[in-house]
Amino acid sequence: LSLISAIVNTAALLLFSASLLGYFLPFALSLPVLSAIVAAACLSILFAGHYKALDGLSKIIMAVLVIATLSAVVIAAGNGSAAPADFEAPSAWSIASIGFIVIMMGWMPAPIEISCLTSLWLKSQQKEQKVTAQSALFDFNVGYIGTAILAIIFLSLGALVLHGTGTELKSSGIGFSHQLVGLYASTIGEWSRYLIAVIAFFCIFGSTITVIDGYSRALAESQRLLQNKAQGQRRCHNTWMIIVSAAAMGIIVFFSSALMPLLNFAMVLAFMTTPVFALLNYRLVAKTALPKALQWSRTMKVLSWAGLTYLFGFLAVFIWWKWLM
């Protein structure tokens, strides 16, 4: 599951990064070439070990994007909805909405296997500094809850500026990046167009590096466990990063410039694998002998059961709607 998710998610983020990069470059290059440039830059940074420096920069860029998005939402809310006065929104509780809901849920606020990737990063971090259960949970919650809030803000921006206007999202990468940047420029002001393009690019670029590194760690650890080795090797991690990036480039060449279909496919795949990852997560915590301070409460168990019931139930509804209805 991680191998499939790694390749598809990396391909989607590479193509998205390439689309944004092509927006502000003074010369034209094809999306596969731009994607290859982004992939090479990501691997160079990871192999050189400069990811920590980029991580600090990414947090600043993310903060600027949050401020810009929040400002755009406030301005758009002040201007009122862009939809015509006689527009009647279709009900969100209809069968026809299931496809949209599933696509939206796929990466929101992040793929559920982020719990595994975070654990592996913390395992690596322990070699340099002390990591406590409290500090690990705090870091995870800040990132996860922060991403969830940003998702709601961004969805609100789309609802205020696009919903009801009849605007169709472009399927091509360059076309979609123009729409995305134009979303901000139409609310904040034309002066912000290229600034937002650069900020958005570095935000997605940082996410691409994170995905390549994180999934490759998971795959390297899986290989270590399957081969029953005492400890992982850096060479194995590097090899997986090359394999994932090369396979992702193969998908990009296949999809060509169709960014939206690739994003939709990646998010539907993420949604369909989520219940399995969630069940594995549950079994891991339930069957591991944890210290008393880390053992979960009955309330957390009930919440976990409710979550699993919801995820598998919604997956069954989606399968019925997609292939059986």
C-alpha positions in Angstrom: 0.0 0.0 0.0 2.8 2.4 0.9 4.6 1.7 -2.4 1.4 2.5 -4.4 0.7 5.6 -2.3 4.3 6.8 -2.5 4.4 6.7 -6.3 1.0 8.2 -7.0 1.2 10.9 -4.3 4.7 11.9 -5.4 3.6 12.0 -9.1 0.7 14.3 -8.2 2.8 16.7 -6.1 5.6 16.7 -8.7 3.2 17.7 -11.5 1.5 20.3 -9.2 5.0 21.8 -8.4 6.0 21.8 -12.1 2.7 23.6 -13.0 3.4 26.3 -10.5 7.1 26.5 -11.5 6.0 27.0 -15.2 3.8 29.8 -14.2 6.5 32.3 -13.4 9.4 31.0 -15.5 10.3 33.5 -18.4 10.6 30.6 -20.9 8.3 27.7 -21.8 9.1 24.1 -20.9 6.9 21.0 -21.1 5.4 19.7 -17.8 7.4 16.4 -17.9 10.6 18.4 -18.2 9.6 20.8 -15.4 8.6 17.8 -13.3 12.0 16.2 -13.9 13.7 19.4 -12.8 11.6 19.5 -9.6 12.4 15.8 -8.9 16.1 16.3 -9.5 16.1 19.4 -7.1 14.2 17.4 -4.4 16.6 14.4 -4.6 19.7 16.8 -4.6 18.4 18.5 -1.4 17.7 15.1 0.3 21.0 13.5 -0.7 23.0 16.6 0.4 21.2 16.5 3.8 20.0 20.1 3.5 16.4 19.1 4.3 16.5 20.6 7.8 17.4 24.1 6.5 14.6 23.8 3.9 12.2 22.7 6.6 12.8 25.9 8.5 12.2 27.9 5.4 9.1 25.9 4.5 7.5 26.8 7.9 8.0 30.5 7.1 6.6 30.1 3.6 3.7 28.1 5.0 3.0 30.9 7.5 3.0 33.5 4.7 0.6 31.3 2.7 -1.8 31.0 5.7 -1.8 34.8 6.2 -2.4 35.4 2.4 -5.2 32.8 2.3 -6.8 34.1 5.5 -6.6 37.7 4.1 -8.2 36.5 0.8 -11.1 34.8 2.7 -11.7 37.9 4.8 -11.7 40.2 1.7 -13.9 37.7 -0.2 -16.4 37.4 2.7 -16.6 41.2 2.8 -17.3 41.4 -0.9 -20.0 38.6 -0.5 -20.4 35.5 -2.6 -19.5 35.8 -6.3 -22.5 33.6 -7.2 -25.5 35.3 -8.9 -28.4 36.3 -6.7 -30.7 33.8 -8.2 -28.2 30.9 -7.9 -29.6 27.9 -6.0 -26.9 25.5 -4.7 -27.5 21.8 -5.2 -28.0 19.8 -2.0 -24.7 18.4 -0.5 -26.7 15.5 0.9 -27.5 13.9 -2.5 -26.0 10.8 -4.0 -24.3 12.9 -6.7 -22.2 14.6 -4.0 -20.4 11.4 -3.0 -17.7 11.6 -5.6 -16.8 15.2 -4.6 -16.8 14.4 -0.9 -14.5 11.4 -1.4 -12.0 13.4 -3.5 -12.1 16.2 -0.9 -11.6 13.7 2.0 -8.6 11.9 0.3 -5.9 14.2 1.6 -7.8 16.2 4.2 -6.2 17.2 6.3 -3.4 14.8 5.4 -3.2 11.1 4.4 -3.7 8.9 7.5 -0.4 7.1 7.0 1.3 10.4 8.1 1.2 8.8 11.6 3.7 6.2 10.4 5.9 8.7 8.5 6.0 11.0 11.6 7.0 8.0 13.8 9.9 7.2 11.5 11.0 10.9 11.5 10.9 11.0 15.3 12.9 7.7 15.4 15.6 9.4 13.3 15.4 12.6 15.4 16.0 10.6 18.6 19.6 10.1 17.4 20.3 13.8 17.8 17.9 14.9 20.6 15.5 13.6 23.2 12.0 13.0 22.1 9.3 12.5 24.7 5.8 11.2 24.1 4.4 14.6 25.1 6.7 16.6 22.7 6.0 14.1 19.8 2.2 14.4 20.3 2.4 18.2 20.6 4.4 18.5 17.3 2.0 16.1 15.5 -1.1 17.9 16.7 0.2 21.4 15.8 0.9 20.2 12.2 -2.2 18.2 11.8 -4.7 20.6 13.3 -2.9 23.5 11.6 -3.3 21.7 8.2 -7.0 21.0 9.0 -7.7 24.7 9.7 -5.9 25.8 6.5 -8.0 23.3 4.5 -11.2 24.8 5.9 -9.9 28.3 5.1 -8.9 27.3 1.5 -12.3 25.6 1.0 -14.0 28.7 2.2 -12.1 30.8 -0.4 -13.2 28.5 -3.2 -16.8 28.6 -2.0 -16.8 32.4 -1.9 -15.0 33.1 -5.2 -15.8 30.1 -7.4 -19.0 28.4 -6.2 -22.0 29.3 -8.2 -20.1 31.2 -10.9 -20.1 28.3 -13.4 -16.3 28.3 -13.6 -14.9 24.9 -14.5 -11.5 23.9 -13.1 -8.9 23.4 -15.8 -7.6 19.9 -16.2 -4.2 20.9 -17.5 -1.5 21.8 -15.0 -0.6 25.2 -16.4 -4.3 26.1 -16.7 -5.1 25.0 -13.1 -2.1 26.9 -11.7 -3.3 30.1 -13.5 -6.8 29.6 -11.9 -5.3 29.0 -8.5 -3.1 32.1 -8.5 -5.9 34.1 -10.1 -8.1 33.1 -7.1 -5.8 35.1 -4.8 -5.2 37.9 -7.3 -8.9 38.5 -7.8 -9.4 39.0 -4.1 -6.2 40.4 -2.6 -5.2 42.4 -5.7 -3.3 42.0 -9.0 -0.1 43.1 -7.3 0.0 39.7 -5.4 -0.2 37.4 -8.5 3.5 36.5 -8.9 4.2 36.6 -5.1 1.4 34.1 -4.5 2.7 31.9 -7.4 6.2 31.8 -5.8 4.9 31.1 -2.3 2.5 28.4 -3.5 5.3 26.8 -5.5 7.7 26.6 -2.5 4.9 25.3 -0.3 4.1 22.4 -2.7 7.8 21.9 -3.4 8.4 21.4 0.3 5.5 19.0 0.5 7.0 17.0 -2.4 10.3 16.6 -0.6 8.5 15.5 2.5 6.5 12.9 0.6 9.6 11.5 -1.2 11.6 11.3 2.0 8.8 10.0 4.3 7.4 7.2 2.1 10.9 6.1 1.2 11.7 5.8 4.9 8.6 3.7 5.3 9.5 1.5 2.4 13.1 1.1 3.6 11.9 0.2 7.1 9.4 -2.4 5.6 12.3 -3.9 3.6 14.4 -4.1 6.8 11.6 -5.9 8.7 10.9 -8.3 5.8 14.6 -9.2 5.5 14.9 -9.3 9.4 17.9 -7.0 9.5 19.0 -5.4 12.8 19.0 -1.8 11.5 18.2 0.2 8.4 20.8 1.4 6.0 21.0 4.9 4.5 21.8 3.4 1.1 18.5 1.5 1.2 16.6 4.8 1.9 18.4 6.6 -0.9 17.6 3.7 -3.3 13.9 3.9 -2.5 13.9 7.7 -3.0 15.3 7.2 -6.5 12.8 4.3 -7.3 9.8 6.3 -6.1 10.9 9.5 -8.0 11.5 7.5 -11.2 8.2 5.6 -11.0 6.4 8.9 -10.3 8.0 10.4 -13.4 6.7 7.5 -15.4 3.2 8.3 -14.3 3.6 11.9 -15.2 4.7 11.0 -18.7 1.6 8.8 -19.0 -0.8 11.5 -17.7 1.1 14.2 -19.6 -0.4 17.6 -18.6 -3.6 16.3 -17.0 -3.1 17.6 -13.5 -6.7 17.4 -12.3 -7.3 13.8 -13.3 -4.1 12.8 -11.6 -4.9 14.7 -8.4 -8.4 13.2 -8.4 -7.0 9.7 -8.8 -4.4 10.3 -6.1 -7.0 11.5 -3.6 -9.6 8.7 -4.4 -6.7 6.2 -3.9 -5.8 7.8 -0.6 -9.4 7.6 0.5 -9.8 4.0 -0.4 -6.5 2.9 1.4 -7.3 5.0 4.5 -9.5 2.4 6.2 -6.8 -0.3 5.8 -4.1 2.0 7.2 -6.4 3.0 10.0 -7.1 -0.6 10.9 -3.3 -1.4 10.9 -2.7 1.6 13.1 -5.4 0.5 15.5 -4.0 -3.1 15.7 -0.5 -1.8 16.3 -1.5 0.3 19.3 -4.0 -2.3 20.6 -1.5 -5.2 20.5 1.6 -3.4 21.6 2.6 -3.6 25.4 2.8 0.1 26.1 3.9 1.8 29.4 0.9 2.7 31.6 1.4 6.4 30.8 1.0 5.8 27.1 -1.9 3.3 27.2 -5.1 4.6 25.6 -8.2 5.2 27.6 -11.6 3.6 27.0 -12.8 6.9 25.5 -10.1 6.7 22.9 -10.9 3.1 22.1 -14.6 4.0 21.5 -13.5 7.0 19.4 -11.2 4.6 17.3 -14.1 2.1 16.8 -16.4 4.9 15.7 -13.7 6.2 13.3 -13.1 2.7 11.8 -16.9 2.2 11.4 -17.2 5.5 9.7 -14.3 4.9 7.3 -15.2 1.4 6.3 -18.9 2.4 6.1 -18.2 5.3 3.8 -15.9 3.2 1.7 -18.7 0.7 1.2 -21.1 3.5 0.2 -18.5 4.8 -2.3 -17.9 1.4 -3.9 -21.6 0.9 -4.2 -22.1 4.3 -5.8 -19.1 4.0 -8.1 -19.4 0.5 -9.4 -22.6 -1.2 -8.2 -25.3 1.4 -8.4 
